[in-house]
Amino acid sequence: MTNLTRTNESWLTSASHQQWLHEQGQALVDFAKAARVPQGFASLDRFGKRAEDAQVDTVTTARMVHSFSLAHIQGLPGCTPLIDHGLSALTGALRDTNHGGWFSSPDAQNGNRRKDAYLHAFVALAASSAVVAGRLGAAELLAEAVGVLERHFWSEDEGALLESFAEDWSDCESYRGANSNMHGTETCLALADVLDEDLWLDRALRIVERVIHQHAAQSGYLPIEHFDAHWQPLPDYNRDNPADPFRPFGKTPGHAFEWARLLLHLEAARKQRGLPNPDWLLDDARQLFHSACRYGWQADGQPGIVYTLDFAHQPVVRERLHWTLAEAAAAATALIQRTGEPVYDEWYQRFWDYIDLHLIDREHGSWHHELGPDNLPSATIWPGKGDLYHAYQATLLPRLPLAISLASALKLRR
């Protein structure tokens, strides 16, 4: 990393900032431990309590397994029983014993029997991190999850993940989503590392080339989120439901930040393994970051990053979601590490200033998961505090190298 001038010294080289990140991460992990319920993990309310009728969610359970695995590898006590509890849930009631794969709730109690790529990518990510954490049964879960991804979701013809299927793997949805493929890219990076297979880095590159280098590059480097089965953009998708938590109308600046980081991790991982890299990975990451800052930050005149924009880059859903700031800080981290340029450290500090002033809940713990346009807590899209994953990773990434998965990087750092 290039040395910065003293007046713009990177926070990434500051021992006090590193300690602050460690303390924030530990507080997040401690708060999330209360999310355990008999069949997995469920969301907490804003006070860190579970409702009596709290519903187990497979994505939440997988993210908790991943996060508690990282915490255990980091050396935080009390996490191994939680990892094992989550693994038991993912091999138990959350799993479809008839057709394979996973439901979004135990035995599909919520009525949703479809199986989507987004969820299955997180199951595979959770298993890979638990393998690095050395937990019993993790390798078997990983093998099963990888088999499901390869048999059903990966499309060699399209170079991307298919979106969803019916319970029996019929009825492939005639929709392609950037969000599921983004998290699929993240999972590919982890699988390449844990399985020691370059194939997953080639698959990640194919996804990135389609979603970012082809489509986002033609759309101002704010990724297009929704496509039909032929990968033609669907600009009106969910216009009547613009605040959908997973498939919102328009463009999502937070995803531009997240993609930017993943492109740089992919570039570093391929370089480490001696694989060729296209020269556009860094340039596309820069463009994604700058477009997200230009159009997402203070888009309505108030501090923060709005949830969505229309195709003219005007705010649609003005709520500020915590994960967008976590990913913005993480993307700035990656660009500091990759380029050493002071502009990224300036953004990094700006994002963490906002997180500290507005998102960290010093009264009840963790981070507020959603703020309104006035930067006060709200709950129109994401009520409660159900997600350890984004915020916790944001406290880890500034202390780890770009080139390998978080789990392996933490293990090597010990």
BELBEL-V563618 format. One record per residue. N is the residue number from 1. D_CENTER is the distance of its C-alpha to the mean C-alpha in Angstrom with 1 decimal. Layout:
N&D_CENTER, N&D_CENTER
This chain:
1&25.0, 2&27.7, 3&29.4, 4&29.1, 5&32.2, 6&33.0, 7&32.6, 8&29.0, 9&28.2, 10&24.5, 11&23.0, 12&21.3, 13&24.8, 14&25.8, 15&26.4, 16&26.4, 17&23.0, 18&21.7, 19&23.4, 20&22.1, 21&18.5, 22&19.6, 23&21.2, 24&18.4, 25&16.1, 26&19.0, 27&19.6, 28&16.1, 29&16.6, 30&20.1, 31&19.3, 32&16.9, 33&19.6, 34&21.5, 35&19.0, 36&20.8, 37&23.0, 38&25.3, 39&23.2, 40&19.8, 41&17.7, 42&17.9, 43&16.8, 44&18.9, 45&20.9, 46&21.0, 47&23.6, 48&21.7, 49&23.8, 50&23.4, 51&25.5, 52&28.2, 53&26.9, 54&23.2, 55&21.6, 56&19.5, 57&16.3, 58&15.0, 59&11.2, 60&11.9, 61&14.1, 62&11.9, 63&9.2, 64&12.4, 65&13.9, 66&11.2, 67&11.3, 68&15.1, 69&15.5, 70&14.2, 71&16.5, 72&19.3, 73&19.2, 74&19.2, 75&22.3, 76&21.6, 77&24.1, 78&23.8, 79&20.6, 80&22.2, 81&23.7, 82&20.4, 83&18.7, 84&21.9, 85&21.9, 86&18.5, 87&19.6, 88&22.8, 89&21.1, 90&19.1, 91&22.5, 92&24.5, 93&24.4, 94&20.9, 95&22.1, 96&24.5, 97&27.5, 98&29.4, 99&27.2, 100&24.3, 101&20.6, 102&19.1, 103&19.7, 104&17.5, 105&20.0, 106&22.9, 107&25.4, 108&23.8, 109&25.6, 110&23.7, 111&25.4, 112&22.5, 113&23.5, 114&21.4, 115&18.9, 116&15.8, 117&13.7, 118&10.3, 119&11.7, 120&13.3, 121&10.5, 122&9.1, 123&12.8, 124&13.3, 125&10.5, 126&12.1, 127&15.4, 128&15.0, 129&14.1, 130&17.0, 131&19.2, 132&18.8, 133&19.6, 134&22.7, 135&22.5, 136&25.1, 137&24.1, 138&20.7, 139&22.1, 140&23.6, 141&20.5, 142&18.7, 143&21.7, 144&21.7, 145&18.0, 146&18.5, 147&21.8, 148&20.4, 149&17.8, 150&20.8, 151&23.4, 152&21.8, 153&18.6, 154&19.1, 155&21.7, 156&23.6, 157&25.5, 158&22.6, 159&20.4, 160&17.4, 161&16.2, 162&18.3, 163&16.9, 164&18.8, 165&22.1, 166&24.7, 167&25.2, 168&27.6, 169&25.4, 170&27.7, 171&27.0, 172&24.2, 173&22.7, 174&24.0, 175&20.7, 176&18.1, 177&14.6, 178&12.5, 179&9.4, 180&10.0, 181&11.0, 182&8.1, 183&6.2, 184&9.8, 185&10.0, 186&7.5, 187&9.7, 188&12.7, 189&12.5, 190&12.5, 191&15.2, 192&17.3, 193&17.4, 194&18.2, 195&20.4, 196&21.9, 197&21.9, 198&21.7, 199&21.4, 200&17.6, 201&17.5, 202&19.9, 203&17.9, 204&14.8, 205&17.4, 206&18.8, 207&15.7, 208&15.2, 209&18.9, 210&19.1, 211&16.3, 212&16.5, 213&19.8, 214&21.7, 215&20.4, 216&18.5, 217&21.4, 218&23.8, 219&22.2, 220&22.1, 221&18.8, 222&16.9, 223&15.3, 224&17.1, 225&15.1, 226&17.8, 227&20.3, 228&23.1, 229&23.9, 230&25.4, 231&22.5, 232&24.4, 233&22.6, 234&23.0, 235&23.4, 236&24.7, 237&22.2, 238&21.8, 239&24.1, 240&25.6, 241&22.4, 242&20.6, 243&18.4, 244&16.8, 245&13.5, 246&12.0, 247&14.7, 248&16.2, 249&19.2, 250&19.2, 251&16.6, 252&13.5, 253&13.7, 254&10.2, 255&9.0, 256&11.8, 257&10.6, 258&7.2, 259&9.5, 260&12.0, 261&10.4, 262&9.7, 263&13.3, 264&14.7, 265&13.2, 266&14.7, 267&17.8, 268&18.3, 269&17.7, 270&20.2, 271&22.6, 272&22.6, 273&23.5, 274&26.1, 275&24.7, 276&25.5, 277&23.2, 278&23.8, 279&24.7, 280&22.5, 281&19.1, 282&19.7, 283&21.5, 284&18.8, 285&16.2, 286&18.9, 287&19.6, 288&16.1, 289&15.9, 290&19.5, 291&19.2, 292&16.4, 293&18.6, 294&21.7, 295&20.9, 296&18.2, 297&19.5, 298&22.5, 299&22.8, 300&25.1, 301&26.9, 302&25.1, 303&22.7, 304&19.0, 305&16.6, 306&17.5, 307&15.1, 308&16.9, 309&19.8, 310&22.4, 311&23.5, 312&25.9, 313&23.2, 314&24.5, 315&22.5, 316&22.2, 317&20.1, 318&20.7, 319&18.7, 320&16.4, 321&13.1, 322&11.9, 323&8.2, 324&9.8, 325&11.9, 326&9.5, 327&7.8, 328&11.5, 329&12.8, 330&10.5, 331&11.7, 332&15.1, 333&15.0, 334&14.6, 335&17.3, 336&19.6, 337&19.3, 338&20.0, 339&22.7, 340&24.0, 341&24.7, 342&25.4, 343&23.9, 344&20.4, 345&21.5, 346&23.0, 347&19.8, 348&18.0, 349&20.8, 350&20.8, 351&17.2, 352&17.9, 353&21.3, 354&19.8, 355&17.3, 356&20.4, 357&22.8, 358&21.0, 359&17.9, 360&19.0, 361&21.2, 362&24.1, 363&26.2, 364&24.1, 365&21.3, 366&17.5, 367&16.1, 368&17.2, 369&14.3, 370&16.3, 371&19.2, 372&21.8, 373&23.3, 374&25.6, 375&22.8, 376&23.9, 377&22.0, 378&21.7, 379&20.4, 380&20.7, 381&17.2, 382&15.5, 383&18.4, 384&18.2, 385&15.6, 386&13.7, 387&10.3, 388&10.6, 389&7.1, 390&6.0, 391&9.7, 392&10.7, 393&8.7, 394&10.1, 395&13.4, 396&13.3, 397&12.4, 398&15.6, 399&17.6, 400&16.5, 401&17.5, 402&15.6, 403&17.1, 404&15.7, 405&12.9, 406&12.2, 407&14.4, 408&17.2, 409&17.1, 410&17.6, 411&20.3, 412&22.1, 413&22.1, 414&23.9
